[in-house]
Amino acid sequence: MFFNKLKKPAAMLLTAAMVMTMTACSGSKKGSSDGGEEQSTAEVGDAGNSTEIENSEVELPGDFGDMMYPLEALMVEAYSKGLPYYDENSGEEESDSFWFSMAVLSSQMNTYVKDVTIDTDDTFLYLSEDTVNMYASALYDSYGKGNMEFPEIPEDSKYACYDEEKGAYGFRRGDIGDLDMMITGCEEDSGDYILTAELRDDASNRVLGIYELTITKTSYEGEENAFNYSVSDFRIIMGDEAEESYTEEQPEEATTEVPEEATTETEEEEEETRASISQDEALDMAKDYYGEDAEYSFKGMETVGDDQYYDFSVEGEDISATDVLVSQDGQNVIGGVKNDDGSWSFDQ
C-alpha cells in the first residue's frame, strides 16, 4: 500500500486507485500566499484563499507561498515509512524515501495548487523533467544546489516510474485520510527559518509526530518556480520511528537567560496559570482513552514539544503503552512509552 504504516482510520481510507487527498493545517485545505506582509499563522484556508490567522502566533516569512506542501510531504514520509531524510550520503536502500516524498508532493500540488501533469493514468501522475526538478529542489536543498542526484528508481518501486515514451516521470496517487499538519513555531536564523510542526490524526486530534525543518532560499533557477524556499534540514523531535537526527549536524538550541529580578511567578504558579483542565479532568480523559478497567496513577507533568501534559502511568490487559499523556488544554490524549534517552514512542 502507498502509506504502509497507517494503522488507524487514515489507513482504511486508502483506495485501490490511491487518489491522494492531502490534508492541510488543522483540517483545512491549503491555499497559496503570494507574499507581501508576514503571515501570523500556520493555518491556511481553502484552495485559492490566502493564508488566514487562527489560534496561532506563528509568523511565517511573507514569501512563504506554497512551502506548506513540501514540509507536509516530508512529515508524511517520515511518519508513514520511517525512512531517513534523503541526502547526498544516503544509500540505495533509502531511495524510497526520496521517491515517496516526491509522490506525496506531486499529488498535493496537482490537487490543490495547479494541474501541471502532462499525462495521467489510473495509477500515476506524469510530470515534465522541469517540474520534477523544481519539486526535488523544494524538498531537498542539496539537489537544488547540484550536490545530489536522483537515486535509481527500483524496478519494483510503488511510488515512481520513468516512461521513456512519454519522456516523463510518473508519481503514484494516494490518500492520507485524516493526517493533518500544523506549524507551531518559526524562528529566523541568518536568513534561513527553523520551523517546528506537528503531524496529527485529525479524527482524534492525536499528535503523531513533532518535527523540526529548516528552510533556506531556493537555489533552483528554473522558470515559474512555485517555491521561494527549499528544505535544508529535517529531523524528528517526537515520533514512532524517531531517530535523534536525520542529519549529521543539528542547530544549537537557542537559550534565553531571564534575570532573576524579572521572575515574578514560581514554576508551580506558572504551571497552574497555563492549565485549562484539572488533574481529575485529565484522568477522566485518560480513562476514556484506555478504558475504566485499566489502572492509572498520576506521575507528574511532562513536556512534549512546546506543550505540557498530565502524565499517568497505565496498566491493563492488551495495553502496550506504559503512560498516557493528556495535554493541559484537554485537546490531546496520547498513549506511549518513554525511552531511555528521554524521547517518546507513541501509539500508532
C-alpha positions, 0 to 999 in steps of 0.5 A: 500500500502507498502509506504502509504504516497507517494503522488507524482510520487514515489507513482504511481510507486508502483506495485501490486507485490511491487518489491522494487527498492531502490534508492541510493545517488543522483540517483545512485545505491549503491555499497559496500566499503570494507574499507581501506582509508576514503571515501570523499563522500556520493555518491556511484556508481553502484552495485559492484563499490566502493564508488566514490567522487562527489560534496561532502566533506563528509568523511565517516569512511573507514569501512563504507561498506554497512551502506548506506542501513540501514540509507536509510531504516530508512529515508524511514520509517520515511518519508513514515509512520511517525512512531517513531524510534523503541526502547526498550520503544516503544509500540505495536502500533509502531511495524510497524515501526520496521517491515517496516524498516526491509522490506525496508532493506531486499529488498535493500540488496537482490537487490543490495548487495547479494541474501541471501533469502532462499525462495521467493514468489510473495509477500515476501522475506524469510530470515534465523533467522541469517540474520534477526538478523544481519539486526535488529542489523544494524538498531537498536543498542539496539537489537544488544546489547540484550536490545530489542526484536522483537515486535509481528508481527500483524496478519494483518501486510503488511510488515512481516510474520513468516512461521513456515514451512519454519522456516523463516521470510518473508519481503514484496517487494516494490518500492520507485520510485524516493526517493533518499538519500544523506549524507551531513555531518559526524562528529566523536564523541568518536568513534561513527559518527553523520551523517546528510542526506537528503531524496529527490524526485529525479524527482524534486530534492525536499528535503523531509526530513533532518535527523540526525543518529548516528552510533556506532560499531556493537555489533552483533557477528554473522558470515559474518556480512555485517555491521561494524556499527549499528544505535544508534540514529535517529531523524528528523531535517526537515520533514512532520511528524517531531517530535523534537526527536525520542529519549529521549536524543539528542547530544549537538550541537557542537559550534565553537567560531571564534575570532573576529580578524579572521572575515574578511567578514560581514554576508551580504558579506558572504551571497552574496559570497555563492549565485549562483542565484539572488533574481529575479532568485529565484522568477522566480523559485518560480513562476514556482513552484506555478504558475504566478497567485499566489502572492509572496513577498520576506521575507528574507533568511532562513536556512534549514539544512546546506543550505540557501534559498530565502524565499517568502511568497505565496498566491493563490487559492488551495495553502496550503503552506504559503512560498516557499523556493528556495535554493541559488544554484537554485537546490531546490524549496520547498513549506511549512509552518513554525511552531511555534517552528521554524521547517518546514512542507513541501509539500508532 
